[in-house]
Amino acid sequence: MKKWIKIAVLLTIVISLAVSVPFIDSDPQSQYVTATPDGKKFIKWMEFNVPYSALSKAMNIDIKSFGTATKIDWIEMLAYLAAKYGGNWKLYKSKDMDKLTERLNKGEQMTELTKNMKNFNYFYECYNAVLGEFLGETEMETPNPMKSDTKIVKRNYGLKVFSPFAKNYYYSHSDDFGNRRTFGFTRGHMGNDLVGSVGTPIVAVESGIIEVMGWNMYGGWRIGIRSFDRKRYYYYAHLRKGHPFQSTLKEGDTVKAGDVIGYLGMTGYSTKEDTNGMKVPHLHFGMQLIFDESQKECNNELWIDVYQIINLLEKSRSAVSKNQETKEYNRVYDFNEVNVIKQTFGE
């Protein structure tokens, strides 16, 4: 009897270890890639669980390396570590990124470092879909230190996306992605709620084209903006009753990152238009990834957890000012994305 008890205990320990230890050689690519009738493959599922500490550190390494002999790509670094950890970012250690940076600075190539990592390409495609247009060169207006009432234009390499909250406006948030929602039907929460004050100017995180602008019973007044590369769809919901949007905007318009697009409110959760159905003023912010156009409107849309992204975007806030005649808010400092906005706007 004691022998069988010992065997049972050993089996329990083995099973427990198997569950708790990540399978580093697992193949997410084989599970999450599907094919269209014409044979085109695309990713149908992924999760974005890169911690802020890794995002921020990799981004700063990339920015610091710009213009040097060894340009380091932050997305490649993150994909390398994701493949190393089997997608389990709980294993992340800052020293792992330091070692990788050291190897790259010594001349080792990422192609060589990843040639035996079967999941590197999968993670790179996933992370590039999320972050691929976050960094770049910009020409940004800034205050003229020699003359306070004028501006100068500076060329810079860094974040070219913005927090959805304008500069100097307070908000709070927690990682509520996937939480249960029951209005209309039971579902998971596919975004991040940022709690703030009614009327707070909300800005476009990334430059793109307005695809949706109007009312529905769940999001209230909401606006949806598609990135120029068409991989990201940004969704801003529960905008202000009576005056939800920047009045000059309409569906089909192109907006720049940092432009004011609307105002925080608490509309939605009502079958009656322009109704405050929410109890707490907040912005619902979501990001949908689209690897194939069939994913845009379907039963298996791919929304990711943007909590850590919001934390990263805190580094970039767009300053705004109020026009006393129109009562609208507009950005203070304009900018151009080098080789992106100029082509789009024909400037």
Summary of the structure (lengths in Angstrom):
residues: 347
radius of gyration: 22.8
end to end distance: 83.3
largest distance: 89.1
contacts: 1045
relative contact order: 0.14
helix: 27%
strand: 27%
